[in-house]
């Protein structure tokens, strides 16, 4: 009888476990994208410093979604910069060729 009371008290103290799918999308997405500095420091402290490989693997596995977002952002920004430089170069090249064509036409026509 005493055991039943003890388990009832313990079970009332433990919070109910919610499945990950029942969390709101925004909180689960944000929590998967950004790692807290506390969890990262715990991971670093748990890792032994005799080898740097476990530390690197731990950091990369904790921050993989954030790294993926940063990589995607970097690729998009570099593509935009590259395309703007390409367009300005092509415009400059086309205007140079067009002015040479007009100069040639003026010299042929005698204007």
C-alpha positions as CSV (number, residue, x, y, z in Angstrom):
1,X,0.0,0.0,0.0
2,X,2.9,2.3,0.8
3,X,4.4,1.6,-2.6
4,X,1.3,2.7,-4.4
5,X,1.2,6.1,-2.7
6,X,4.9,6.6,-3.5
7,X,4.5,5.9,-7.2
8,X,1.4,8.1,-7.3
9,X,3.3,11.0,-5.8
10,X,6.3,10.4,-8.1
11,X,4.1,10.2,-11.2
12,X,2.3,13.4,-10.2
13,X,5.6,15.2,-9.9
14,X,7.0,14.2,-13.3
15,X,5.8,16.3,-16.2
16,X,3.9,14.6,-19.0
17,X,6.1,13.8,-22.0
18,X,4.9,15.4,-25.2
19,X,5.8,13.8,-28.5
20,X,7.9,16.0,-30.7
21,X,5.2,16.2,-33.4
22,X,2.7,17.8,-31.0
23,X,5.0,20.9,-30.6
24,X,4.1,23.9,-32.6
25,X,6.0,24.0,-35.9
26,X,7.6,27.4,-35.2
27,X,9.1,26.4,-31.9
28,X,10.4,23.1,-33.1
29,X,11.8,24.7,-36.3
30,X,13.5,27.5,-34.3
31,X,14.8,25.1,-31.7
32,X,16.3,22.9,-34.4
33,X,17.8,25.9,-36.3
34,X,19.5,27.7,-33.4
35,X,21.4,25.9,-30.7
36,X,21.7,27.5,-27.3
37,X,25.2,28.5,-26.2
38,X,24.6,26.5,-23.0
39,X,24.0,23.2,-24.8
40,X,27.0,23.9,-27.0
41,X,29.2,24.6,-24.0
42,X,28.0,21.4,-22.3
43,X,28.8,19.4,-25.4
44,X,32.3,21.0,-25.5
45,X,32.8,20.3,-21.8
46,X,31.7,16.7,-22.3
47,X,34.1,16.1,-25.1
48,X,37.7,15.2,-24.2
49,X,40.3,17.5,-25.6
50,X,42.8,14.7,-26.3
51,X,41.5,14.6,-29.8
52,X,40.0,17.5,-31.7
53,X,37.9,15.3,-34.0
54,X,35.1,14.5,-31.5
55,X,34.8,18.2,-30.7
56,X,34.4,19.2,-34.3
57,X,31.9,16.4,-34.9
58,X,29.9,17.4,-31.8
59,X,29.8,21.1,-32.9
60,X,28.9,20.2,-36.5
61,X,26.1,17.8,-35.5
62,X,24.6,20.4,-33.1
63,X,24.8,23.2,-35.5
64,X,24.2,21.5,-38.8
65,X,20.8,23.1,-39.6
66,X,22.2,26.6,-38.8
67,X,25.2,25.9,-41.0
68,X,22.9,24.8,-43.8
69,X,20.9,28.0,-43.5
70,X,24.1,30.1,-43.5
71,X,25.5,28.2,-46.5
72,X,22.3,28.7,-48.5
73,X,22.3,32.4,-47.7
74,X,25.9,32.7,-48.7
75,X,25.3,30.9,-52.0
76,X,22.3,33.1,-52.8
77,X,24.2,36.4,-52.0
78,X,27.2,35.3,-54.0
79,X,25.0,34.4,-57.0
80,X,23.3,37.8,-56.9
81,X,26.6,39.6,-56.7
82,X,28.1,37.5,-59.5
83,X,25.0,38.0,-61.8
84,X,25.0,41.8,-61.1
85,X,28.7,42.0,-62.1
86,X,28.1,39.8,-65.2
87,X,25.2,42.0,-66.3
88,X,27.2,45.2,-65.8
89,X,30.1,43.7,-67.7
90,X,27.9,42.6,-70.6
91,X,26.3,46.0,-70.7
92,X,29.7,47.7,-70.8
93,X,30.8,45.3,-73.5
94,X,27.7,45.9,-75.6
95,X,27.9,49.6,-75.3
96,X,31.5,49.6,-76.4
97,X,30.8,47.4,-79.4
98,X,27.8,49.6,-80.3
99,X,29.8,52.8,-80.1
100,X,32.5,51.2,-82.3
101,X,29.8,50.1,-84.8
102,X,28.4,53.7,-84.9
103,X,31.9,55.1,-85.4
104,X,32.5,52.7,-88.2
105,X,29.2,53.6,-89.8
106,X,30.0,57.3,-89.5
107,X,33.3,56.8,-91.2
108,X,31.8,54.8,-94.0
109,X,29.0,57.3,-94.5
110,X,31.3,60.2,-94.2
111,X,29.3,61.9,-91.4
